[in-house]
Amino acid sequence: MNFVALKMLFGDRAKYLMLLAGLTFSTMLIVQQGSIFWGLMTWSMSGITNVNAPIWVTDPNINQVEEIKPLADTAVTRVRSVPGVKWAVPLYKGVQRARLRDGNFEQIALVGIDPSTLIGRPHTIMEGKIEDLRAPEAVAVDQLGVERLGGPDKVFVGATFEINDHRARIVAIVKTQKSFQNFPFVYMTYERALSITPAERRKLSYVLVSPMEGVPTEQLVRRIRKETGLGAYTEEQFGWKTIGWILKNTGIGVNFGTTVLLGFVVGMAIAGQTFYLFTVENLKQFGALKAIGASTGMLARMILLQSFTVGVIGYGVGVGLATLFGLTVGSGGRLPFKETWPLLVGVFVALLMICSLSSVISIRKLAKLEPAVVFRG
Amino acid sequence: MDKRLDQNIQVLEGEFPQWLVRATGVTKAFGEGHTKIPVLKGVDLEVARGEVLLLVGPSGSGKTTLLSVIAGILDADDGDVTILGETIRDFSPAEKTRFRRDHLGFIFQQYHLLPTLTAAENAAVPLLIRGVSKQEAVARAEEVLRTVGMGGRLAALPTKLSGGEQQRVAIARALVGEPQLLLCDEPTASLDAETGHRIVGQIRENGKKPDRAVIIVTHDSRIFEFGDRIVHMDDGQVHQIQQGPEAFN
């Protein structure tokens, strides 16, 4: 009877298209909003992921990566003394002002990395050599920096600009993950960063750590906390801590959650109502099938097949449209759009729930349907 | 036509003593308490193998309810219905559904064809319900449709068929599973006289076999000549049974 179920579904073109539109819209909305949400979360973690260190040592009361609470300079040596630490290097992170050649100012996220190891440098070098950061006045600028500081005509390897009235010469163009604040990243050596930034009692933002071979990262994290009294997190823990803080302290979670819920409800309402209408309009036909010998189970399977078929098609179209949106509107990192497989699996499960729940109403109607209805004129 | 029917009835009287359907003391009421309305009041009825029986009577006399009880679609409050030696009351709802699927055929007044299936696919539905493959079911349905004169409209959708053609598809759907008992509810109600005659003639032709029987609920006196017996119902009871030529007067 699968064939009959599918012909009933596709034959009633108006209702089929309405169902498809409802489920497509629902999928697209959930995937699009979910991808933007996860894109924003990825941006919020960029301060961590761009650095690529297994362990972050912080002030014990830190909430998230952008909330910098500087440490005493001695923190680096204290951490180095913890058994199981392979290396520990300082990292400076702070928002500074860059003056462009046309006299305008632009805020930048300045990152000072260990000059000897260059730990904390970005993953991808697009132009120039990151090792040249060790040269006097040298800086590396990310792709957003190229755009914000004057465009490729003015910002290139060899070009100069000013940070806090200090000359900065570009030695490399790097690729980074955008940050939540949308500031361009500028890299220089740790010591130079300390020398050009305003005077403060403490300037060490973080200590980056790697465990020795055979030492579990989480175990070392616990040990650093215990022996130094500082905060210590694995890269993943620090990322989730940052996300948790954002969800708790901004309306982002509620906002996106509401939209996703809306997508779910709208999808279910349209699918449920259309399915119910479809069932009610074909009640006599279903009654005839029951009289002829189709069991309620068989009719339920037909309804579920119809529901899941249109659901899977709607899912495909919805994901396709959301992806297209991401590829066009969100191309080049202009919009935080991160479509991940767990999101797609989650949306698929949600869609199956929508289909199942909307089918239940129809199945209940059919279960209660007396086949004697077919003898009433 | 009348002469041939007369001959058939004579043959029936002599050759079919065995009942295919037997209803004894069947009662059925709808509603509860003071709103309870008795619709069947102790109906006794037997249908012989190879017999075409017409159930007639005014609206509200209980014909359709009796048909539903015989089909196992409605449960009798009291009394028994035995079909092919099986007592319907003893069946679970699932067994009743299976029994209908395997042994009964239905023709409805409003046809109830699935609008998105072609004539051949509609006629194949009972076989599909039995689990026969689509290809085989449609092939067998096409054969039956040809026997009812619908060979030229196999791929037509119900909306493209006339009332008579739709009813012939419904007949094909009822016959494709070779049911032993064919139950028809006002099969000619929406048809003109000529089409009605042709349709009931086909129903009768298929019912006149030793292992089969047909029960037709009808108001249409134009088709009385096709019945072997005519059972008149009134007020939930069998009022009169006419047999042979007397029925047609």
Interface residues (C-beta under 8 A of the other chain):
Chain A: M1 F3 V4 K7 M8 F10 G11 D12 N282 K284 Q285 G287 A288 L289 K290 A291 I292 G293 A294 S295 M298 E370 P371 A372 V374 F375 R376 G377
Chain B: T64 L67 S68 A71 I73 L74 A94 T97 R98 R100 R101 D102 L104 F106 F108 Q109 Q110 H112 L113 L114 P115 T116 L117 E121 V125 P126 L128 I129 R130 K134 R173 D185
